[in-house]
Amino acid sequence: MADVQRHVARFTNDSRIPGWDRAADLDKEPAVVPDAATTEVPAELRAAIEDGMRRFPVGDSAFIPALYAVQEHYGWCPPHGIEQAAAVLGRTPAALSAVATFYDMFEMEQLGRKTVYVCTNISCSLCGADELLAALEGELGEDPDVNVRGFECLGACDIAPMASINGIYVGPIELSNVPELARQIRQGDDPLPELQLIKRPSADPKVAEK
């Protein structure tokens, strides 16, 4: 097997997690809960957040679905979107930002709305994920509408090397699949339908509904 050395992004204090390298502003005023009566929240976003609150009513368990709703609405988690979610949840924006910067699936900078996450953890790396990521970056890296990056683990080792295309798990992906996959991503087509995890045969006839 070829000796492939993949560059791993590092941030302040050698951290691999973006966000931890941003220093806290110790001089700003204490965080407050945004006024729900005066904070304008798009109706669609409010409905999605409130749906998450109904499904996850205990403690702060609705934080992650709320952040997903913000990212779905804006394409990323902008400060004003986090403030809007905080107003609906009745929590401070800082509490939501702490969760958003911890998890790798939330984007804190404006990027392409089409997401291509290539799993680069051990199982996928051993099966060629580094070459797959490089090939997809070569095909799509200059497209401002597409966010291509490695992802620490997507939890689908049985279809390695694999990628999540706008939330659709696809694999195993051969390098020969990359040009067609890139075309499908650019045009918004269904990505490699024959390799989608959700379309695999299952003993559960309702698996696609879950």
Secondary structure, DSSP 8 states (H G I E B T S, - for coil): -----------GGG-SSTTTTS---TTS-------TTTS---HHHHHHHHHHHHHS-STTTTHHHHHHHHHHHHSS--HHHHHHHHHHHTS-HHHHHHHHHHSTTS-SS---SEEEEEE-SHHHHHTTHHHHHHHHHHHHTT-TTEEEEEES--S-GGG-S-EEETTEEE-S--GGGHHHHHHHHHHT----GGGBGGGS--S-TTGGG-
